[in-house]
Amino acid sequence: MPTVLERFGKVIPARTKISPLVFAGQTTVGPLNQYIHVWAYKDAGERERLRAEASKTVEGWPPATREFLVMQENMIVTPAPCAPFK
């Protein structure tokens, strides 16, 4: 986990210039050794467009962490009515 955090930490500042980072961190309870990063997008189309832009313009994005990857999971969620992201 320390290497994953270090590699993401190096490129997160440049990546957040493309879209806002809501949360980044690792799990400490439940399933351990998971790195989670949550980004805010208006809709799935904006997500796809900005992720492609980041891959092309942010050097080192996404960081090279495949050697540590056991599983990858993506979720697209809609904020609850009380969420500040609506």
N, C-alpha and C positions, 0 to 999 in steps of 0.2 A: 504493500500500500504506500509506503513512503516514496517509492519511485514514481508511481502513478500520480500522486499528489504533486510531486515536484514537476513532472512533465506538463501536467495541466496548468499548474501555477505559472509556468513560463509563458504560456500562450493565451491565457484567459484575458489579460488586459487588452490585447489587440482584438480578440474575438468579441468583447463586449462593446466595441465601437460599432459593430454591425447590428446587434440586437441586445436588449437588456437581459442580464443574468438575474434570475430570481433567487436561486440557491445553488450552491456547490458545496459538497462535503462528502464525508464517508460515513458509513453506518457504524454504530458502536453497540447497538443492541439488535436482536433478531438476526437475520442473515448477515454475517460479518464480511468485511473486506469488499464492500460494494462502494464504488464511487458514483455519486448521483449529481447530475447537473440539470437544472430546470431553467428553461428560457421562455420568455413571454413573446407571443406572436398574436397578431389580430385574428388570423385564421390559418388553415392548413396550407393555403397557397403562399402566404407570406413566409411561413416556416420553410417550405421547400425552396423558395427563391433565395432567402437569406442564408440558409445552410449551404446552398450551392455557391453563393457569393463568398462565404467564409472559406470554403474549401479552396477556392481559386485565389483569394487575395490575402488571407492570413497565413503567413509563413509558419509551417509546423502544425496547422490545424487540419484534421484532428491530430493530437499528439500520438506518437508511436507507443501504444500500450497493448497492442494485440498479443504480445507474448504473455501477458498476465490475464488475458480475457478467457473466462470460462463460459460466460453467457452474456449476451447483450439483450436489453429489453427497452423498447420505446413505448411511450404512452402519449396520447394526445387527450387532454382533459379540458373541460370547460369550467371556468371559475363559478363558485357558488354565488348566489345573489349578494351575499354580504362581503365578498372578496374585494379588495381594493384594486384588482386588475381588470375589472369589468369595464 
